[in-house]
Amino acid sequence: MDDRAVPPEHETGQTVPMHTPPTRTPPTQTPPTRTPGARIAPEHVVDVFVYVVVLNLAAQYAPAVIAETFALSLLAALLLKLVLEVVLVLKGRARRRLATAPTTAGRVLGALTLAVLLPGSKIVVLELFAWVFGDAVQLGGFFLVTALILVLLAARLAVRRLLFPPPPQRKRRPSSER
């Protein structure tokens, strides 16, 4: 006999079904519709699409903004999304530090962090794009990138307000009840 697999019915002469459906016990709980960390939230996908539209409009109407192909503009929008999310997190931390600092030195440190972060983030975006894309994608100079980022964030906010309902606000108790 050769080395090929022989179906079970040929060995014993009996017919054995090849596939038996498994018996299922009903689940005690319904599975979650979204596993945390397993999927990308819809608002992030919408943000990337908004960034693609704004970036391509900027490439069409601002001669200094260049995106050679649609695929590169999609990758550029994805990179912008990642960089802007990091910058927004860092800005939020700096604002909280500024607002909650108990000492003057803490407030000065928070203000200096914001003062470096605001223009520094635009320089990081320009340098990162030059490093990743070379001459294939260019966002213009400092002021054009600043305007582009402001338009990106405004368009993102407008589309999010249009598509996603605002989260329910909690009622605040008067300070006498706390």
Number of C-alpha atoms within 10 A of each C-alpha: 4 5 5 6 6 10 11 13 12 10 9 9 8 9 11 12 8 9 6 7 6 6 6 6 6 7 7 6 6 7 8 7 6 10 8 9 7 7 8 10 11 9 14 16 13 15 21 22 16 21 27 23 17 19 24 21 12 19 20 13 9 13 10 14 21 20 22 14 12 11 11 16 21 19 16 23 23 19 18 21 18 13 16 18 13 13 18 13 11 16 18 13 15 21 17 13 19 22 13 12 15 10 10 10 11 15 19 14 16 22 17 13 18 20 12 11 18 13 13 13 19 21 16 14 20 17 13 15 19 15 10 12 15 11 13 14 20 19 25 17 13 14 12 16 18 19 11 19 19 12 16 24 16 12 17 21 13 12 15 17 11 10 10 10 8 9 6 6 6 6 6 7 8 7 6 5 5 6
